[in-house]
């Protein structure tokens, strides 16, 4: 199937990775939003996979999560491989 199914849900996978790490840090969406320098409702939209974030915002989120951006991508890739059927 190639990369297309992955690309169709990249926003959801990214949001899940952000939410998981935020919760592991014990941060509310509001506290995390403040730390990342974005609005809380935007964090909610990101975590729900409703928006495409720019690379700049992705980097801000990773910084607020205190991990390199590459760690979030690794989480996404692991989530994708864990969801493969067949």
C-alpha positions in Angstrom: 0.0 0.0 0.0 2.9 2.3 0.3 2.9 5.5 2.4 -0.5 6.8 1.5 -2.4 5.3 4.5 0.2 6.6 6.8 -0.1 10.1 5.3 -3.9 10.1 5.6 -3.7 9.8 9.4 -0.4 11.5 10.2 -2.2 14.3 12.0 -3.8 11.7 14.3 -0.6 9.9 15.0 1.2 13.2 15.7 -1.5 14.3 18.1 -1.4 10.9 19.9 2.3 11.2 20.3 2.1 14.7 21.7 -0.8 13.8 24.1 1.0 10.7 25.4 4.2 12.7 26.2 2.3 15.6 27.7 0.3 13.3 30.0 3.5 11.5 30.9 4.9 14.9 32.0 1.8 15.4 34.1 0.9 18.6 32.3 -2.6 19.9 31.6 -3.3 21.1 28.1 -3.3 24.7 29.4 0.0 24.3 31.2 1.5 22.6 28.1 0.1 25.3 25.8 1.7 28.0 28.0 5.0 26.2 27.9 4.8 25.7 24.1 3.7 29.3 23.5 0.4 28.4 21.7 -3.2 28.6 22.6 -4.9 25.8 24.6 -7.6 25.2 22.0 -4.8 24.7 19.4 -3.2 22.0 21.6 -6.6 20.3 21.8 -7.0 20.4 18.0 -3.4 19.1 17.5 -4.0 16.2 20.0 -7.3 15.3 18.2 -5.6 15.3 14.8 -7.8 18.0 13.5 -5.0 20.3 12.2 -1.7 20.1 10.3 1.1 21.7 12.2 4.0 23.5 10.7 7.5 22.3 11.3 8.0 25.4 13.5 5.1 24.5 15.7 6.2 20.8 15.8 9.6 22.0 17.0 8.0 24.2 19.7 5.9 21.3 20.9 8.9 19.0 21.1 10.8 21.7 23.0 8.0 22.0 25.4 7.9 18.2 25.8 11.7 18.4 26.4 12.5 15.9 23.7 14.1 16.3 20.3 11.6 16.4 17.4 13.1 13.1 16.2 11.7 11.4 19.3 8.2 12.5 18.4 8.7 11.1 14.8 10.0 7.9 16.3 6.8 7.6 18.4 4.7 8.2 15.3 6.6 5.5 13.3 6.2 3.1 16.2 2.5 3.8 16.5 2.1 3.3 12.7 3.9 0.0 12.8 1.9 -1.1 15.8 -1.3 -0.4 14.0 -0.5 -2.4 10.8 -2.8 -5.2 10.0 -1.9 -8.3 8.0 
